[in-house]
Amino acid sequence: MNTSTTTSNVISSDKVEGTPVYNNAGDKLGSIDDLMIDKHSGHVRYAVLEFGGFLGMGTDRYPLPWDMLTYDVAREGYVVPIDKDRLKDAPRYSEGTTPSYTLEYGERVNGYYGI
């Protein structure tokens, strides 16, 4: 068993899920619910932000382009350059439903965030 404390640039997806997400002002927007991974390249395409509701009920899921997220060691969470108001009209879906992440859907999400 390797017990090295070497820092790594990779992380298990189960460690990412549940990680808080903040905006640049330090407001907590929610947490990572899921990761959407490109089947062909293996790269993470979207982090799905769980936002809204109360105690996890009635929350919506907001796919955020992975490249928008930056990990902040001090906050132990991800930071995105958007505010809560920007999420009002953002592409989203409710718990228990998942859209087809088609090319068109990806273009809609990326276009909304200017990616």
Phi, psi and omega in degrees: 000130180268118180249026180300146178258021179298136178286143182234154176266008178242156180214146177291142181299329180290342175278333179283318180298129183095351180290135180295152175236130181240161170263179183298334180280353180094003177286133176283123180270331184160212179216163179287123178265324187200163173240139176252120187248133176295123183298327186273316183269336183082002181274145175290127179262320183220144166255130182265115181275128173268122187215143176092188179071192182221123181054039177083357180260139179075018180277151174255162179246129182240111176288126178246130176305129185306324182294347178281339186271138174233132179279131179250110183299318182297322180273346186054044180199177180267151178239136176235147183275052178223158176251171183302323181298327180295334181284343183305318183252010183288152173303134181203169175210160184273162178302140179090351176236146176222125179289164171283122180278067178283172176302318181295319179295317178300319178295323179295313180296308181299320179297321180299321181267003177073031180263000000 
